[in-house]
Amino acid sequence: MGSFRIQGNAKLKGEIIPQGAKNEALQILCAVLLTEETVTIHKIPNIRDVMKLIDLLDDIGVEVEKLGDESYRFTANNIDLKYLDSDEYKKKAASLRGSVMMLGPLLARFGKASIPKPGGDKIGRRRLDTHFLGFKKLGAEFKYDNKTSHFSIEAKNGLTGTYMLLEEASVTGTANIIMAAVMAKGKTTIYNAACEPYIQQLCRMMVRMGANIHGIGSNLLTIEGVERLSGTTHTMLPDMIEIGSFIGMAAMTQSEITIKDARIDQLGIIPEMFQKLGIKMEFHGDDIHIPAQDSYTIDTFIDGSILTVADAVWPGFTPDLLSIVLVTATQAQGTVLVHQKMFESRLFFVDKLIDMGAQIILCDPHRATVIGLDRKVNLRGIQMTSPDIRAGVSLLIAALSADGESVIHNVEQIDRGYQYIDKRLNALGANIERMD
């Protein structure tokens, strides 16, 4: 288990380029299974989850060619479906949440797929019902083995387009169902579809491959099935979660940072939400400049009541940044209620922040009230363990701003979502030592 030793009171300065989007990468990589032709993908982040998925694709028979640090070529013309029954596949797929999105493309192209119960962050219940209910609507038969926690899906007579209302606007569920529907017979209508920029990217990529998808960017998608898809070239968006993390980090450490090539047009209300915490930003073309601030004051509602920040389905605020908002608010002036609606275990890391001196009331598994210290009392360095990707980076931000030295264990969790984070922040002036 790896650890970071962090020297606090860091003042960072300089430019940083966000990595390719992790959540988009996991969808896009699975989509290469839809065609036997070559698919070239640029801006792939070198992070643990993504590399594990590429390794899994290679094992199942996809020809993988690395073209550069962030560019790969994939050709899925020799898929070995027997590998899905192997113990090695079950072990590897179970360790990666994103492996579930292999189901839709395999089902569409080969009529069957299977997967063990996938892993990922332990942030609460993460049901797969949306995925399998969608597949069943398209005509597939679903089986689940309680003893082995193994999912299998098969469409003996092929998939047929239909109308469906998703019971939740699941991003991975929507992606999986779209990838299954693009080669189904007839028309598929998906209501309450997720419409995050990553879903839009996936849809536009498949349209270039020959898919017929209408309503991209909305929660109502109409898909006319086609017989086959061709190859394409795709470049991924910068990671909006990393961009939000850098904004919060700049404010917490009183640093001057410029985030380059941020694709501001794809960030939704993320900049606005951090501005509500009092963080100043300047937008220069596609770059975000965060000037050093001695202090920042949290907004209130019009009647003077305490601001509430809650996650919501896109174009609402993404749940992946609530941990960053929470830690950033600890040194603000004012109070904010953070309401994590989607996952009931994602706020449990606040006990580490409380140990560092933050004033936080954990109201229940979904809500925490943060009383900003306004820098009158600095956080103090402690030893702690990263429970998941986003909480891990939040603790890293807290440690960079704290007095003294902090040690964060289990940084493999951070590595799952953030590319070379220690090296990139050290280039801005941080003092982070990686220890094995």
C-alpha positions in Angstrom: 0.0 0.0 0.0 1.5 3.3 -1.1 1.5 6.6 0.9 2.0 10.3 0.4 4.0 12.4 2.8 2.9 16.0 2.4 4.5 19.1 3.8 1.7 21.6 4.5 1.4 25.4 4.1 2.1 24.9 0.4 1.8 28.0 -1.9 1.5 26.8 -5.5 2.0 28.8 -8.6 1.9 28.0 -12.3 0.0 26.4 -15.1 -1.5 22.9 -15.1 -3.2 20.9 -17.9 -6.0 18.7 -16.9 -5.9 15.0 -17.9 -8.3 13.3 -20.2 -11.6 12.6 -18.5 -11.6 9.3 -16.5 -15.4 8.8 -16.7 -15.5 9.4 -20.4 -12.5 7.1 -21.0 -14.2 4.1 -19.4 -17.2 4.4 -21.7 -15.2 5.2 -24.9 -12.8 2.3 -24.4 -15.7 -0.2 -24.1 -17.2 1.2 -27.3 -14.2 -0.1 -29.3 -15.8 -3.5 -29.0 -18.7 -2.4 -31.2 -16.7 -2.7 -34.4 -14.0 -4.9 -36.0 -12.4 -1.8 -37.5 -9.7 0.3 -36.0 -10.6 3.0 -33.4 -7.9 5.6 -32.4 -8.4 7.4 -29.1 -6.4 10.5 -27.9 -6.1 12.1 -24.5 -6.4 8.8 -22.6 -5.4 9.4 -18.9 -2.7 7.1 -17.5 -4.6 6.2 -14.4 -5.1 2.8 -12.7 -8.7 2.2 -13.6 -8.2 3.1 -17.3 -5.0 1.0 -17.6 -6.8 -2.0 -16.0 -9.6 -1.7 -18.5 -7.2 -1.5 -21.5 -5.4 -4.6 -20.1 -8.8 -6.4 -19.9 -9.6 -5.4 -23.5 -6.3 -6.8 -24.6 -7.0 -10.1 -22.7 -10.3 -10.5 -24.5 -8.7 -10.2 -27.9 -8.6 -6.5 -28.7 -5.4 -5.6 -30.5 -4.0 -2.6 -28.5 -1.3 -0.4 -30.0 0.2 2.5 -28.0 0.9 5.5 -30.2 2.1 7.9 -27.6 1.8 8.9 -24.0 -2.0 9.6 -24.3 -2.9 7.9 -27.6 -3.9 4.3 -28.5 -5.2 2.4 -31.4 -7.7 -0.5 -30.8 -8.8 -3.2 -33.2 -11.4 -5.6 -31.9 -11.5 -8.1 -34.9 -10.6 -11.2 -33.0 -12.6 -11.3 -29.8 -12.4 -14.5 -27.7 -15.7 -14.9 -25.9 -14.5 -18.0 -24.1 -12.3 -15.8 -22.1 -15.4 -14.5 -20.3 -15.7 -17.9 -18.6 -12.1 -17.9 -17.3 -11.1 -17.3 -13.7 -8.6 -14.7 -14.8 -11.4 -12.6 -16.4 -13.6 -12.9 -13.4 -10.9 -11.7 -11.1 -9.8 -8.8 -13.3 -13.3 -7.6 -14.1 -14.4 -7.8 -10.5 -11.7 -5.4 -9.5 -12.9 -2.6 -11.9 -16.3 -0.8 -11.8 -15.9 0.3 -15.4 -15.8 -3.3 -16.7 -19.7 -3.3 -16.5 -19.8 -1.2 -19.6 -18.3 -4.0 -21.7 -21.7 -5.7 -21.5 -23.6 -3.4 -23.9 -21.1 -3.6 -26.8 -20.6 -7.4 -26.4 -24.4 -7.9 -26.3 -25.0 -5.8 -29.3 -22.3 -7.4 -31.5 -22.1 -11.0 -30.3 -25.5 -11.5 -28.6 -24.2 -12.4 -25.1 -21.9 -11.2 -22.4 -21.1 -11.9 -18.7 -19.4 -10.2 -15.8 -18.8 -10.7 -12.1 -20.1 -8.2 -9.7 -17.8 -5.2 -10.4 -15.7 -3.3 -7.8 -14.9 0.4 -7.5 -15.3 2.9 -4.7 -17.0 1.9 -1.5 -19.3 5.0 -1.4 -22.6 3.3 -0.9 -25.1 1.3 -2.9 -24.4 1.4 -6.6 -27.1 -0.7 -8.2 -26.8 -2.2 -11.7 -30.6 -2.6 -12.1 -30.8 0.2 -14.7 -28.3 -1.6 -17.0 -30.0 -4.9 -16.9 -33.6 -3.6 -17.0 -32.6 -1.7 -20.2 -31.1 -4.9 -21.7 -34.2 -6.8 -20.9 -36.4 -4.2 -22.5 -34.3 -4.7 -25.7 -35.1 -8.4 -25.6 -32.2 -9.9 -23.7 -32.5 -12.5 -21.0 -30.7 -11.8 -17.7 -29.4 -14.2 -15.1 -27.7 -13.6 -11.8 -26.0 -16.2 -9.7 -26.3 -15.3 -6.0 -23.6 -17.8 -5.0 -20.9 -16.5 -7.4 -22.2 -12.9 -7.8 -22.0 -13.4 -11.5 -24.2 -11.6 -14.1 -24.9 -13.0 -17.6 -27.0 -11.6 -20.4 -28.0 -13.2 -23.7 -30.1 -12.2 -26.7 -30.7 -15.4 -28.6 -32.9 -13.8 -31.2 -31.1 -10.5 -31.3 -32.0 -7.1 -29.8 -35.1 -5.2 -30.8 -35.6 -1.5 -30.3 -38.3 -0.3 -27.9 -39.4 2.5 -25.6 -38.0 2.6 -22.1 -38.1 5.0 -19.2 -35.0 4.7 -17.0 -35.8 4.5 -13.3 -32.7 6.6 -12.7 -30.5 8.8 -14.9 -27.5 6.6 -14.4 -24.5 7.7 -16.5 -23.0 4.2 -16.9 -26.4 2.7 -17.3 -27.3 5.1 -20.1 -24.0 4.5 -21.8 -24.4 0.7 -21.6 -28.0 0.8 -23.0 -27.0 3.2 -25.8 -24.1 0.9 -26.9 -26.5 -2.1 -26.9 -29.3 -0.2 -28.8 -27.2 1.2 -31.6 -27.2 -2.2 -33.3 -30.7 -3.3 -32.3 -33.4 -3.8 -34.9 -35.7 -0.8 -35.2 -36.1 2.3 -33.0 -35.2 2.6 -29.4 -36.4 5.6 -27.3 -34.7 6.2 -24.0 -36.4 8.7 -21.6 -34.7 10.0 -18.4 -31.3 9.3 -20.1 -28.2 10.8 -18.5 -26.9 13.7 -20.6 -23.5 14.5 -19.1 -20.9 15.8 -21.6 -19.3 12.3 -21.4 -22.5 10.7 -22.7 -22.6 13.3 -25.4 -19.1 12.5 -26.4 -19.9 8.8 -26.6 -22.9 9.4 -28.8 -21.0 11.7 -31.1 -18.2 9.1 -31.4 -20.7 6.4 -32.3 -22.5 8.7 -34.8 -19.1 9.1 -36.6 -18.9 5.2 -36.5 -22.3 5.1 -38.4 -24.8 5.0 -35.5 -28.1 6.9 -35.9 -28.7 8.8 -32.6 -31.0 11.8 -32.1 -31.5 14.0 -29.0 -27.8 14.1 -28.0 -27.4 16.5 -25.0 -31.0 15.9 -23.8 -32.7 13.4 -21.6 -34.6 11.9 -24.5 -32.6 9.8 -26.9 -33.9 8.2 -30.1 -31.8 5.5 -31.7 -32.4 3.8 -35.0 -30.4 0.6 -35.1 -27.8 -0.1 -37.8 -26.3 -3.5 -38.8 -22.7 -2.5 -38.2 -20.4 0.2 -37.1 -17.1 1.3 -38.6 -13.8 2.7 -37.1 -13.2 6.3 -36.1 -10.8 8.7 -34.3 -11.8 10.3 -31.0 -10.3 12.8 -28.6 -11.6 12.9 -25.0 -12.6 16.0 -23.0 -10.4 17.3 -20.1 -11.5 15.8 -16.8 -14.1 18.2 -15.2 -13.6 16.6 -11.8 -9.9 17.3 -11.9 -10.6 20.9 -13.0 -12.9 21.4 -10.0 -10.3 19.8 -7.7 -7.7 22.3 -8.9 -10.0 25.2 -8.3 -10.7 24.1 -4.8 -7.0 23.4 -4.2 -6.0 26.9 -5.4 -8.4 28.5 -2.9 -7.5 26.4 0.0 -3.7 26.9 -0.4 -4.0 30.6 -1.4 -2.3 29.8 -4.6 -2.2 31.4 -8.1 -3.0 28.7 -10.7 -4.0 28.7 -14.3 -5.8 25.7 -15.6 -5.1 25.4 -19.3 -7.4 24.0 -22.1 -10.3 23.5 -19.7 -13.1 23.3 -22.3 -15.1 25.8 -20.2 -18.1 25.3 -22.5 -18.4 21.7 -21.2 -18.1 22.4 -17.5 -21.8 23.3 -16.9 -22.3 25.0 -13.5 -19.0 23.8 -11.9 -17.3 27.3 -12.1 -20.5 29.0 -10.8 -20.7 26.6 -7.8 -17.1 27.4 -6.7 -17.8 31.1 -7.2 -20.7 30.7 -4.7 -18.0 29.7 -2.2 -16.3 33.1 -2.9 -13.6 31.8 -5.2 -12.5 34.4 -7.8 -11.8 33.2 -11.3 -10.8 34.8 -14.6 -11.6 33.2 -17.9 -9.1 33.7 -20.7 -10.2 31.9 -23.8 -10.3 28.3 -22.7 -8.1 28.8 -19.6 -9.2 29.4 -16.0 -7.0 31.6 -13.9 -7.5 31.5 -10.1 -5.7 34.4 -8.4 -4.3 34.0 -4.9 -6.9 35.0 -2.3 -6.3 35.8 1.3 -9.9 34.8 2.1 -13.1 33.8 0.4 -16.7 34.2 1.6 -19.5 31.7 1.1 -22.7 33.2 -0.4 -26.0 33.0 1.3 -29.5 32.6 -0.2 -31.4 35.8 -0.9 -33.1 35.8 2.5 -29.8 35.3 4.3 -30.2 31.6 5.0 -27.3 29.1 4.8 -26.2 28.1 1.3 -26.9 24.5 0.4 -24.8 22.7 -2.2 -26.4 19.4 -3.5 -25.6 17.0 -6.3 -28.1 16.6 -9.1 -28.6 15.0 -12.5 -26.7 16.9 -15.2 -26.8 19.8 -15.9 -27.0 19.9 -12.1 -23.9 19.7 -9.9 -21.9 16.5 -10.2 -21.7 14.4 -7.1 -18.0 13.7 -7.7 -17.1 17.3 -6.7 -19.1 17.5 -3.4 -16.1 16.2 -1.5 -14.0 19.0 -3.0 -16.6 21.7 -2.1 -16.8 20.4 1.4 -13.0 20.5 2.1 -12.7 23.9 0.4 -15.4 25.3 2.6 -13.5 24.5 5.8 -11.3 27.5 5.4 -13.9 29.9 3.9 -15.8 32.6 5.8 -19.3 31.4 6.3 -21.3 28.2 6.5 -22.6 25.8 3.9 -24.7 22.6 4.0 -23.4 19.9 1.7 -26.1 17.5 0.7 -24.9 14.3 -1.0 -28.1 12.7 -2.3 -26.8 9.9 -4.4 -24.4 7.9 -2.2 -24.8 7.4 1.5 -21.1 6.6 2.4 -19.3 9.4 0.6 -19.3 11.8 3.5 -17.7 9.5 6.0 -14.2 10.9 5.3 -15.1 14.1 7.2 -13.9 12.5 10.5 -10.4 12.9 9.1 -11.0 16.6 8.4 -12.5 17.0 11.9 -9.3 15.4 13.3 -7.3 18.1 11.4 -9.3 20.8 13.1 -12.2 21.5 10.7 -15.6 22.4 12.1 -18.0 20.0 10.5 -21.3 18.6 11.7 -22.1 15.3 10.0 -25.9 15.5 10.2 -26.6 12.1 8.7 -25.0 9.9 6.0 -26.1 12.3 3.3 -25.6 15.8 4.9 -22.8 17.7 6.5 -22.7 21.3 7.7 -19.3 23.0 7.3 -18.5 26.1 9.5 -15.7 27.9 7.8 -12.7 28.8 9.9 -11.8 31.9 7.8 -8.1 30.9 8.2 -8.2 32.0 11.8 -7.2 28.5 12.7 -5.2 26.4 10.3 -5.8 22.7 9.8 -3.1 20.5 11.3 -1.3 17.6 9.6 -2.2 14.1 10.6 -2.0 10.5 9.4 -5.0 9.3 7.5 -6.1 6.7 4.9 -7.8 7.5 1.6 -11.2 5.7 1.4 -12.0 6.5 -2.2 -10.8 8.5 -5.2 -12.6 11.8 -4.5 -12.2 11.7 -0.7 -8.5 11.0 -1.2 -7.9 14.1 -3.3 -10.0 16.1 -0.8 -7.7 14.9 2.0 -4.7 15.7 -0.2 -6.0 19.3 -0.6 -6.5 19.6 3.1 -3.0 18.3 3.8 -1.4 20.8 1.4 -3.1 23.7 3.3 -2.5 22.4 6.8 0.3 23.2 9.3 3.0 20.5 9.5 3.3 17.2 7.9 0.5 14.8 6.8 0.7 11.2 5.7 -2.1 9.7 3.5 -2.1 5.9 3.1 -3.8 3.9 0.4 -3.0 6.4 -2.3 -3.7 3.8 -4.9 -7.3 5.0 -4.5 -6.1 8.5 -5.7 -4.1 7.0 -8.5 -7.3 5.3 -9.8 -8.5 8.8 -10.9 -5.7 11.3 -11.0 -2.7 11.0 -13.3 0.8 11.6 -11.8 -0.9 13.8 -9.2 2.2 14.1 -7.0 4.6 14.9 -9.8 2.2 17.5 -11.4 1.6 19.3 -8.1 5.2 19.2 -7.1 5.9 21.0 -10.4 3.7 23.8 -9.1 5.6 24.0 -5.7 4.0 21.3 -3.6 6.1 19.0 -1.5 4.6 15.5 -1.9 6.8 12.5 -1.4 5.5 9.1 -2.6 6.4 6.2 -0.3 5.9 2.5 -1.0 
